[in-house]
Amino acid sequence: PAVCNSNPTPCNDPADKLFTVHGLWPSNKNGPDPEKCKTTALNSQKIGNMTAQL
């Protein structure tokens, strides 16, 4: 895998130290943020058994 900037610059490969997770939500650089998202609260008990897999 490679990481590329949004500028027209060469990609960096491997990018172990450059890769970060932006977030766990959809985002759009050039458009509106997501709409009509559910407001359900996080239930950590439902995802607790997945922690080791993350």
Stockholm file with secondary structure:
# STOCKHOLM 1.0

chainA/1-54         PAVCNSNPTPCNDPADKLFTVHGLWPSNKNGPDPEKCKTTALNSQKIGNMTAQL
#=GR chainA/1-54 SS CCBCCSSSCCCBSSCTTTCCCCCSSCCCTTSCCCCSCCCCCCCHHHHGGGGGGC
#=GC SS_cons        CCBCCSSSCCCBSSCTTTCCCCCSSCCCTTSCCCCSCCCCCCCHHHHGGGGGGC
//
